[in-house]
Amino acid sequence: MKKIIVCLLVTAFALVYAPAFSADIELAGKSTIESILKAGKIRVGFESGYLPFEMTNTKGNYMGFDIDMAKHLAKAMGVKFEPVNTAWDGIVPSLVTDKIDVIIAGMTITPERNLSICFSDPYIVVGQAIIVSNRLKGIVNSYKDLNDPKYVVCSKLGTTGEEAAKKYIPKATYKSFEVESEGAMEVIQGNADAFVYDLPFIWCFQAAHGEGKTFALEEPFTFEPLAIGLKKGDPDFLNFLNNFIRQYKNDGRWQKSYDKWIKSVDWQKDLAQ
């Protein structure tokens, strides 16, 4: 009698859970992990020019904090790193239409973006800072001081820098640019009063171009977690990426890259003009 009951229980368990197990296996088979391993390469989308995360050197090769991490990710998967330099407004569509496998582009997690794509855990947290014209030294001491129509404030189109400028400095006269360096140069050239963007870029740009022309308000006034973007509905790849980031941040590689690209500006001599 006991054997019959056990058999019935096993049969019932199989009938209830077999479809779920089958669905899990099918989902795993569709993971981006499988297509990456099959292709032998991982296609990483970014837009070169975002200092110090993704840049082009004098030899035409890509370098930067994100590029380092992307190469380590490829190595962890045992595949080739394939960089895909993409215009910013085309990065998310490229991911959704399977032209790239991941986005590693200094992209901030936002609710709006999260409706279209999935994000890993953050690999670094930054915030918005500001480059200000030297003629406003002693006048502008905070982003709040720029909240006046007489000030021209710039940022890059479609970024959280633009969102922050419009949200926190709404009364300022706003101008957007397709390329972040062009917006920042507007302040250097005296055509704008301030440029709002992620703090690491502000540090690098100020060090390279700002001496005697601009000063930086380095205290971030927003919270900006940067993460890897991936397609929705892929829990296996998300799990892999989160575990990779955890390992990368805690075994010394992340810190080494941070010291090289963010704490130092020695790399600027190799930067393509």
N, C-alpha and C positions, 0 to 999 in steps of 0.2 A: 504493500500500500504506500509506504514511504517513497519507494522508487517511482511509483506512478505520479505522486504529488510533485516530486523533484523534477521529473520529466515535463510535467505540465507547466511548472514555473519557468523552466528553461525555455520552453517553447513560447510561452507568453512574453517573456523578456525579449526573445529574438524577434517576435512579431512587432513589438512596440518600438524597439530601439534600432532594428536593422535599417529601416529607411533613414534614420538620422545619421547612422554611421556611414551609410552609402553617400548621403548628401555631403558629409564632411570630407570624404575622400574625393568626391567630385570637385568640391570647392578648392581643396588643396591642389588638385591637378590643374586648376585654372589660375593659380597664383602667378604673379609676375616673376616670382622666384624661378619657376619652371621655364618660362620663356627666356629669362636672362641666362640660365644655365645652358639651355639648348643653343642659344645664339653664341655663347662664349664671350659675351660682352655686356656691359651695363651702360646704357645711354643716359647721360646726366645732362639735364637742361639747366642753363644759367644764362645770364647776360654779362659779358665781360665789360668791365668799367666800374664795377662797384668795389671801390677800394675799402679795405684790403682783402676782400673776400674772393673776388674773381677778377683777374686782370690779365692782360697780354704783355709778355715781355718783349725785349728787343729782337729776340729770335723768332717771334711769332707763336710762342708756346704759352699756354695758360698757366697761371700761378695764383696763389692766394690761400687764405684760410679754408675756404670751402673746397678748393681744388685739392688741397692736402687730404681733407676728410674723404672726398669722393674717391681718390686713389686708394686710400686705405680700405674703403668699403669694397671696391672692386677686388682688392687683394684678399679680403676676408671671404669673398664669394668664389675666389679662384677664377675670375674672369678678367677680361681686358676692360680698361677704362676708356669709354668713348665720349669725349666732350661734345656737347651740342650747344653752340653759342646761339641764343635765340633772343629776339626782341622781347622786352619785358611783357608787353601786352599779348604776346603770343605764347608765353610759357605755359600757362594753365591749359589753354586749348591744345597745345602740343602733347601734354600729358594725357588729357581726356581722349584724344584721338590716336593715342599709342605711337606718337612720333618719338617720345622719350619714355624712359622707364621711371625716372625720379626727377624731382626738382631739388637741386641743392644750390640755392641762389640768394642766400640771405633773406629768405622770405619769412615775413612775420605771420604768425598764426592769427587769423581774424575770423570772426563768425561768417562774414560774407564769403571768404575763400573756402571756408570749411563746408559750405553748402555744396561746393563743386568738387572738392578733392579732400583727401584725408591727410592728416599730419602725424608725423612721429612725435615723440617727446622732444622738447626743445634741446638743442645742442649748445646754445648760448643765449643769453638774455642781454639785450641792449636797450636803448631808448633814444628818443629824438633830442638832438642838441642843435645849436645854431651858430653859424658864422655870421658875424656882424661887421659892417663897415667901421673902420677906425674913426671916422668922423663922428660916430655916435658913442664913443667911449665916454663913460661918466654919465651918459644920458640913458642908454639902454643897459640895464643890469639883469633883466629877466625877460622871458618871452612875453610877459604881460605888458611890458613897456612898449612892445611893438604893435599893440592892438589899437592902431590909429590909421585912418585912411591915408595919412601923409607918408606912411612907410610902405615901401614896395618889398614884399616878402616872396621868395621863390622856393620851389621844391620840384621834385620829379613827378611827372604825370603818372597817376595810377598807383602811387605808393602810400605807405602809412605816413610818410613825411608830408605829403599833400593833405592827407586826412587830418593830421595833427595841426597843420597850419590853418586849415579852414575851421576846425573845431575850436582850437584854443586861441587863435588870433583872428577871429572872424571879421574884425573891422579893418584889418590891413588890406592894402591893395595887393592882390595875389596874382602871380605869374607862374605858369607851369612850363617845364622843359622835358623833352624826350630823354635827355641824357643828364645825369646828375652833375657831372663836371661842368657842363655848360651853364647850369643854373648857379653853381657856386662861383663860376668865373664872372657872372653878372655883378656879383658883389665886389670882386677884385677890381673889375673895370669901372666901377662907380655907377653902374646902371640899375642897381638894386641895393636895398639897405640890409637885407638879411637872407640867409639860405637855411632852410630847415631840413635836417636829414639825420640818419642814424649816427650815433656818437662815434663809432670807429672811423667812418668816412670823414667826419668833421675833424677828428684828430689828424688823420693822414693829409687831408687837403690843406689844413691850416699850416702844418709843418712844411709842406712842399711849396705852397704859394702865398701864404698869408702874412709873412713877416713884414711889418711896417704898413700893411694895407688893411688887415682885418684882425679881429680877435674872436675867440670862441667862448660861447656860453656852454660849458661842458657838463653842467648838471642836467641829466636827462629829465624831461618833464612828462614822459610817457613810459609805459611798460611794454617792451617789445621782445617776446620770445620768438627766436628764429628756429625753424624746424625743417625737416625733409618732407617734401610733398610727394604723395603717392596716390594712385587711383583708389577710389572707394571700393568697398566690398572685398578687401584682400587682407584678412586677419593674419594669415601666415607671414606675409611680407612685413606687415606692421610689427608683428612680434619680433621678426628678425632684425629690423631696423632699430627698434628700441633696445634690444639686447646689444647690438653693435655699438650704439651710442653710449650705453652704460659702460661697456668695456673700454671704448676709445677714450672716454673722459676720465677713467680711473686708472689707466695703466701708464700714464705719462705722455702719451702721444698728443693728446689734446693740448696739454700745457706747453709742450715743445712748440707746437704750431702757433699757439696763442702768443708765446714769447717772440717768435720769429716775425709774425705778420701784424700783430696788434700792439705789442709793447715796444716794438722797434720800427724804425723807418729805413733801415739799411737797404731794404729791397727796392727802394724807389729809384736807385741808380740803374736798375735793370728794367724799369717800366717803359714800355713803348710810348712814345709821345704822339 
